[in-house]
Amino acid sequence: MTCRSFAVKIPPQLGDRLVARAQMLGTTEAELIQRAIAIYLESDSPNTSPKEWQQQVERRLQALEDRLFPPLPAPSAPADDQSPEPDRVLPTIRQLRVGDIVQIRDSDSAHYLAQVPLIKVSLIRATVRTDDGEQSFLKRDLRFICGGEAPEIAP
């Protein structure tokens, strides 16, 4: 088979796009032009407009590009279905309510005292019922134990 040589003048914008597409596909500009001409000449209707022809060529080139370079998985997607850690239940955070059971932190140490029920709650302080009567504490000095009604403490 003998090859024919043609001299074709291409506008700079089209030439730049041709070079970029050829580099992206890993072919030479000549091979890319040969494929495009072959596609054009093999089309069913030789009287297609240049715009339709361009769309056909772009579709075929896009299909070729998709076949050669499959899309990468999303970075947020896990690599495998099994994660090394089991799903953990995250604790919910809610405001203290009357009836919640809390522990009082001892002011001189990091230890907590007995479990007591809340009887009044304000923005910063909470009042609890103890054996000695009602006492008010800063919320930061209380540790939530459980919600609900507390067992009645005898006065």
KOLPA-213209 format. One record per residue (C-alpha): residue in one letter; x, y, z. Coordinates in Angstrom, 1 decimal, always signed. Layout:
<pts>
pt aa A; px X; py Y; pz Z
...
</pts>
This chain:
<pts>
pt aa M; px +0.0; py +0.0; pz +0.0
pt aa T; px +1.4; py +3.3; pz -1.0
pt aa C; px +0.7; py +6.4; pz +1.1
pt aa R; px -0.3; py +9.6; pz -0.4
pt aa S; px +0.8; py +12.9; pz +1.1
pt aa F; px -1.4; py +15.9; pz +1.3
pt aa A; px -0.6; py +19.4; pz +2.5
pt aa V; px -3.4; py +20.8; pz +4.6
pt aa K; px -3.5; py +24.2; pz +6.1
pt aa I; px -5.0; py +24.1; pz +9.6
pt aa P; px -6.0; py +27.2; pz +11.7
pt aa P; px -3.8; py +27.6; pz +14.8
pt aa Q; px -6.7; py +26.9; pz +17.2
pt aa L; px -7.6; py +23.7; pz +15.5
pt aa G; px -4.0; py +22.7; pz +15.3
pt aa D; px -3.6; py +23.3; pz +19.1
pt aa R; px -6.7; py +21.2; pz +19.8
pt aa L; px -5.3; py +18.4; pz +17.5
pt aa V; px -2.0; py +18.3; pz +19.3
pt aa A; px -3.6; py +18.3; pz +22.7
pt aa R; px -6.0; py +15.5; pz +21.8
pt aa A; px -3.2; py +13.5; pz +20.2
pt aa Q; px -1.1; py +13.8; pz +23.3
pt aa M; px -4.1; py +12.9; pz +25.5
pt aa L; px -4.8; py +9.7; pz +23.4
pt aa G; px -1.1; py +8.8; pz +23.1
pt aa T; px -1.0; py +8.9; pz +19.3
pt aa T; px +0.6; py +11.1; pz +16.7
pt aa E; px -1.2; py +13.9; pz +15.0
pt aa A; px -1.0; py +12.0; pz +11.7
pt aa E; px -2.7; py +8.9; pz +13.2
pt aa L; px -5.4; py +11.0; pz +14.7
pt aa I; px -6.1; py +12.8; pz +11.4
pt aa Q; px -6.1; py +9.4; pz +9.5
pt aa R; px -8.7; py +8.0; pz +12.0
pt aa A; px -10.9; py +11.1; pz +11.7
pt aa I; px -10.8; py +10.9; pz +7.9
pt aa A; px -11.6; py +7.2; pz +7.9
pt aa I; px -14.5; py +7.8; pz +10.2
pt aa Y; px -15.8; py +10.5; pz +8.0
pt aa L; px -15.5; py +8.5; pz +4.8
pt aa E; px -17.1; py +5.4; pz +6.4
pt aa S; px -20.2; py +7.4; pz +7.6
pt aa D; px -23.5; py +6.4; pz +6.1
pt aa S; px -24.4; py +9.8; pz +4.7
pt aa P; px -21.5; py +11.5; pz +2.9
pt aa N; px -23.6; py +14.7; pz +2.7
pt aa T; px -23.5; py +15.3; pz +6.4
pt aa S; px -22.8; py +18.9; pz +7.4
pt aa P; px -19.4; py +19.7; pz +9.0
pt aa K; px -21.1; py +20.3; pz +12.3
pt aa E; px -22.7; py +16.9; pz +12.3
pt aa W; px -19.4; py +15.3; pz +11.2
pt aa Q; px -17.6; py +17.1; pz +14.0
pt aa Q; px -20.1; py +15.8; pz +16.5
pt aa Q; px -19.7; py +12.3; pz +15.2
pt aa V; px -15.9; py +12.5; pz +15.4
pt aa E; px -16.1; py +13.9; pz +18.9
pt aa R; px -18.4; py +11.2; pz +20.1
pt aa R; px -16.2; py +8.5; pz +18.7
pt aa L; px -13.1; py +10.1; pz +20.1
pt aa Q; px -14.8; py +10.4; pz +23.5
pt aa A; px -15.8; py +6.7; pz +23.3
pt aa L; px -12.2; py +5.8; pz +22.5
pt aa E; px -10.9; py +8.0; pz +25.3
pt aa D; px -13.4; py +6.4; pz +27.8
pt aa R; px -12.3; py +2.9; pz +26.7
pt aa L; px -8.6; py +3.7; pz +27.0
pt aa F; px -8.9; py +5.7; pz +30.2
pt aa P; px -11.7; py +4.3; pz +32.5
pt aa P; px -12.9; py +6.7; pz +35.2
pt aa L; px -11.1; py +6.5; pz +38.5
pt aa P; px -13.1; py +5.6; pz +41.6
pt aa A; px -14.1; py +8.6; pz +43.8
pt aa P; px -11.5; py +9.3; pz +46.5
pt aa S; px -14.2; py +9.3; pz +49.2
pt aa A; px -15.4; py +5.8; pz +48.2
pt aa P; px -13.8; py +3.0; pz +50.3
pt aa A; px -11.3; py +0.7; pz +48.5
pt aa D; px -13.2; py -2.4; pz +49.6
pt aa D; px -16.6; py -3.2; pz +51.1
pt aa Q; px -15.2; py -4.3; pz +54.4
pt aa S; px -13.8; py -1.6; pz +56.7
pt aa P; px -11.2; py -2.6; pz +59.3
pt aa E; px -13.3; py -1.1; pz +62.1
pt aa P; px -16.9; py -2.2; pz +62.8
pt aa D; px -19.5; py +0.5; pz +62.7
pt aa R; px -19.7; py +2.3; pz +66.0
pt aa V; px -22.8; py +3.9; pz +67.5
pt aa L; px -22.0; py +7.5; pz +68.1
pt aa P; px -23.4; py +8.9; pz +71.3
pt aa T; px -26.0; py +11.7; pz +71.0
pt aa I; px -25.6; py +14.9; pz +72.8
pt aa R; px -28.6; py +16.5; pz +74.5
pt aa Q; px -29.3; py +19.0; pz +77.2
pt aa L; px -29.7; py +17.9; pz +80.8
pt aa R; px -33.4; py +17.6; pz +81.8
pt aa V; px -35.2; py +17.3; pz +85.0
pt aa G; px -35.3; py +13.7; pz +86.1
pt aa D; px -31.9; py +12.8; pz +84.6
pt aa I; px -29.5; py +10.9; pz +86.8
pt aa V; px -26.1; py +12.6; pz +87.2
pt aa Q; px -22.9; py +12.2; pz +89.2
pt aa I; px -21.4; py +15.1; pz +91.0
pt aa R; px -17.6; py +15.7; pz +90.7
pt aa D; px -15.8; py +16.1; pz +93.9
pt aa S; px -14.3; py +19.6; pz +93.9
pt aa D; px -10.9; py +18.5; pz +95.3
pt aa S; px -10.3; py +15.6; pz +93.0
pt aa A; px -11.2; py +14.1; pz +89.6
pt aa H; px -13.5; py +11.5; pz +91.2
pt aa Y; px -17.3; py +11.6; pz +91.1
pt aa L; px -19.6; py +11.1; pz +94.1
pt aa A; px -23.0; py +9.3; pz +94.3
pt aa Q; px -25.6; py +9.3; pz +91.5
pt aa V; px -28.4; py +11.8; pz +92.1
pt aa P; px -31.5; py +13.1; pz +90.2
pt aa L; px -31.8; py +16.5; pz +88.7
pt aa I; px -34.7; py +18.5; pz +90.0
pt aa K; px -34.0; py +21.9; pz +88.4
pt aa V; px -32.0; py +22.9; pz +85.3
pt aa S; px -30.9; py +26.4; pz +84.2
pt aa L; px -28.5; py +27.7; pz +81.6
pt aa I; px -25.3; py +27.2; pz +83.6
pt aa R; px -26.3; py +25.5; pz +86.8
pt aa A; px -28.3; py +22.5; pz +87.8
pt aa T; px -30.0; py +21.6; pz +91.1
pt aa V; px -29.9; py +18.0; pz +92.4
pt aa R; px -31.6; py +16.3; pz +95.3
pt aa T; px -29.1; py +14.8; pz +97.8
pt aa D; px -29.3; py +13.2; pz +101.2
pt aa D; px -28.5; py +16.6; pz +102.7
pt aa G; px -31.2; py +18.4; pz +100.7
pt aa E; px -31.1; py +20.3; pz +97.4
pt aa Q; px -27.8; py +21.6; pz +96.2
pt aa S; px -26.9; py +23.6; pz +93.1
pt aa F; px -23.8; py +22.8; pz +90.9
pt aa L; px -22.3; py +24.1; pz +87.7
pt aa K; px -23.2; py +21.8; pz +84.8
pt aa R; px -19.5; py +21.2; pz +84.1
pt aa D; px -19.2; py +19.5; pz +87.5
pt aa L; px -21.9; py +17.0; pz +86.6
pt aa R; px -21.6; py +13.7; pz +84.6
pt aa F; px -24.7; py +12.4; pz +82.8
pt aa I; px -25.5; py +8.8; pz +83.7
pt aa C; px -29.0; py +8.1; pz +82.3
pt aa G; px -32.2; py +9.8; pz +81.5
pt aa G; px -35.6; py +9.2; pz +83.1
pt aa E; px -37.1; py +9.1; pz +86.5
pt aa A; px -34.7; py +8.7; pz +89.4
pt aa P; px -35.4; py +6.4; pz +92.4
pt aa E; px -36.8; py +8.4; pz +95.2
pt aa I; px -34.3; py +9.4; pz +97.9
pt aa A; px -35.8; py +9.6; pz +101.4
pt aa P; px -35.6; py +13.0; pz +103.1
</pts>
